[in-house]
Amino acid sequence: MDDTTYLGRPWRARLATATALAAALAGSLAGCSDSGSGQGDDDKDEPSQAASAVPGLQGEWEAMPEQADKVDATLTSQGYDCTIHGDTALDLRVCSKGALVKSGSKDPGYPTVSSLRFMAATDGTIVLARIEASGGPTDPARKLLAKALLPAEDVQVFMAKGTNLSWGSAAPVPNEPGSTMLTAKGWDGTESADPAFDPLSVTKETALPILEKAKLTCEFTETDEWGTPRPALGCVDPAYKVKGAANKLASAQLALVDAGSGVTTIIVEGRLATSISANSGAITRLLPKVVGALDDPGVEAAADWVSKNLDGLPHSAYVGQWRIDLQVVPTGGFGGWPHVRATLSQEPPNLGAINPFAKAPEPSATPESESATPTDGGGSPTQAAG
């Protein structure tokens, strides 16, 4: 997403505000020309276009007023933690729940997370949604989340991996087992719904001396540990140690991603300790240093949320403008290692849905190699987080 800003906010967010004001003014003018008889409500059962005040949610779909609140209440009653994004021009929420899945009485269990991420029109009608269940396509949480959103007949189709629903359409997210994108019938997708996000005023360069003063060892990098381009400042806490020979490689690491306009992503991680609690402890140790270096109340609030949710289970939430993903991997394996990772980032446009009307990019004269982005902590365990 382009980070170009106008008066401190991304231009899309300014567009949302301007469009909302225009819609409100149009409504007021229409009211002035009305005779006051109240007959203007005759078309209230027509498909909703109330989302015209929200760029990216254009179209004609069946109106379901207050649907977002009802879904939120349903999932909250079932133990999900529901949070809302700080962009007041959008109704963007996520309901998330971590769980420990066991295959038997002697199985210590494996941490999983399930979430329903959704964006609603101004009347509360959900237009875009994303169901995510780290337990994979057979995770029972997928059905629970689908039932909270979809009509009963669509739930059956959804669970059978169908794509055509009476509510709209469903499409699996490539390379993300258990993740499905849902779009309401009538959404035209000609614009992108971009949650407002301001890069921090602190850059990776200005954060460097503060983090080094906090006794971290840091260096600038141009790629992540998989070789994908991503300029960042990576730091390690050399004083972090975990007792036991098996923990000799344990480390506390962080990465501040900044392409030049200010920090946009913060990754704090404990890795290679043999216990979840030890890896979580690395995050607890680093968070005050991150908050001190970035000196931002939004980051401080997000860090506080992370601290309060280091319970050994994965979670996801919105705190202000930040999307927070707390990942827990208890054991290593091929291409990965045990870790607990907290990632603060910006929500992508349309929840990551592909815009069917978007113009395809021009082919590059020199094709770039593709790199997979790890979801299980893969890569070189000796490089700084991220």
C-alpha positions, 0 to 999 in steps of 0.5 A: 500500500502506498504510504503517501500521506496528506496532512498526516493521514494516508490519502485513502483515509482522507478520501473516506472522510471527504466521501462521508461528508459528501454523503451526509450533505447530500442526505441533508439536502434531500431532506430539505426538499422533502415534504416531510411526509416520510414517504421517502422510506418506501425503498428501504428493502432495496439492496443497500448502497449505504457503504458509499461513504466507505471507499472500497465497499461499493456495490449493491448487496442485500442489507443486513443492518447491525450484522457486524454487532450481531456477529461480534456478540455471537462470537464473544459469547463463545469465548472469542476476543473481538476488537475493532480497528482505530480507523473510524471511517471503517467498521473493521473488526477481528474476533480471535481465539487461541486454543490448545488442540490435543490428539489424546490424553498424553498429548501436550497439545499444539497451540492453534488460533481461529479468527473471523476478520470482517469489514462492514458498511455504514449500516453494519452489513458485512461485505468482506470477511476472512475466516482463518483457522491455523488448525487447517481445513479440518479445524472445527473452528471453521464451521463455528465461524462460518455459522456466525456469519453465513446462512445455514445453507451456505455453511454446508456449502462452505464446509464442503469447499464450495465457492458459490454461496447465496450470500456471496463467494468464498475463495481459499487464500493461496499458501494459507491452509485454513484461510478463506476470503469471503465477499458479499454478493454485489460488492464490485471491488473497483476500489480498495478499502484501505484502513488508515495507517500512519508510519511512525515519525521515528525511523529505523535510523533514529531508533538505532542509538536508543536501542544500542543505548538499551544494550541491544546489538543492531544492524541494518538489513535489506532483506528478511531471513528468506531473502525477500526485500524488506529494509529493516533494523534488526536487533538482538539482546546479547544478555538474554540467556536461558538455563540448560544446554538445550537452550544455548541458542535461545535469543531475544530479537526484534525488527523494525521495518521501515522503507524510508517513511518511518517504521511500519512493522514491528516484530518482537520474538523469542526463539529457540528456547525449549519452552513457550514460557522462555520464548515469551519471556524474551518478548517481555524483556524486549517490549519496554526497550521497543516502547522507549525507542519508538516513543509513540502512545499507539505502540505503547498501547499495542505493547501493553496488549501483547504483554497481557496476552502472552498466555502460551496461545496465539491471538490476533487483535486490533489496537488503534491502527495496529494489527497484532498477530501473536504466533506460538510455535512450541517445537521446531521442524523442517524449515522452522524452529520453536518461537513466540512472535508478536507482529505489529503491522498494518491491515492490507487493503480489502483484508487481502482480497484480490480486486477483480477489477485491478489492472495487472502489473506490467511485466518486468524486463528482468523477472524477480525471483519469488520468495515464500513468506514463512508462517511457521517461523522458518528461515535461518535461526541466526538472523534477527527477527522477521 
